[in-house]
Amino acid sequence: MASHDLHFDVQGVPVQGAFATTEIPVRGEMDHLPDSNDAGGGSNGGMAAYFSKRLSESSHPTACIFHLLFKGAALTLYIFGGWVVGTGNSAEQGSHFITLTVTCILLLAADFWVVKNVTGRLLVGLRWWNQVQDDDTKWIFESAEDRVINKFDQSIFWTVLYATPLVWAALFVLGLLKFQVNWLLIVVMALCLNLSNVYGYYKCSKDQKVRFQQMIHQGAQQGAMAVMRSNMLTLVTGAAGAPLGGAGRSNTYV
């Protein structure tokens, strides 16, 4: 494995005005949501205002949305797709199952690409990729230097990245218990793609920690050398300026 410093420019996503927070008048302790009789109100309006407010804390809200979008779509289609597959005769059920499987795999592939190439770079300043040279494949794990990471973006990225494989692993166990072998193809594909991103970004963050520790170690060594040089200079200048007689001698050094 080889690590390289990352010198690419991380471009932000212009979203000014895209996630404006709606001011809601507070009429009581529990009145944080608009009334159902208000225009555009109800629980849906309240949830939209809540998510809009949370996304306003992000430096890249669009990237946060796409970090969740394809994962959520694939999981929802897998969990509730059984109702669609179970309708109709045997031929229709087979056709529905094939369509659902292909759609889930396409969503998982889109999620893998987005996380690997877009959201990881924007939200946490990390990127991993492989370089093919002749018959040799070289994996490269990079992290952006001098990059201030938004805490909300960092929390969203790592929480969703680690939680998604756990959900698919639970669905894999459930599929085994129910002997749903056909459905396990989707789960295995999901686990492979999601765990690949987990491993890649784990290596990126691990390399970043190693470089950070090296910087601290080098800084400590330089600080220790500076203190030693200062002490030596103080000893030399103090000895040169001390009186020769013993009467005026003071205990300058301990």
Buried (B, 14 or more C-beta within 10 A) or exposed (E): EEBEEBEEEEEEBEBEEEBEEEEBEEEEEEEEBBEEEEEEBBEEBBEEBBEBBBBBBBBBBBBBBBBBBBBBBBBEBBEEBEEBBEEEEEEEBEEBBEEBBEBBBEBBBBBBEBBBEBBBBBBBBBBBEEEEEEEEEEBBBBBBEEEEBBEBBEEBBBEBBEEBBEBBBEBBEEBEEEEEEEBBEBBEBBBEBBBBBBEBBBBBBEBBEEBEEEEEEEEEEEEEEEEEEEEEEEEEEEEEEEEEEEEEEEEEEE
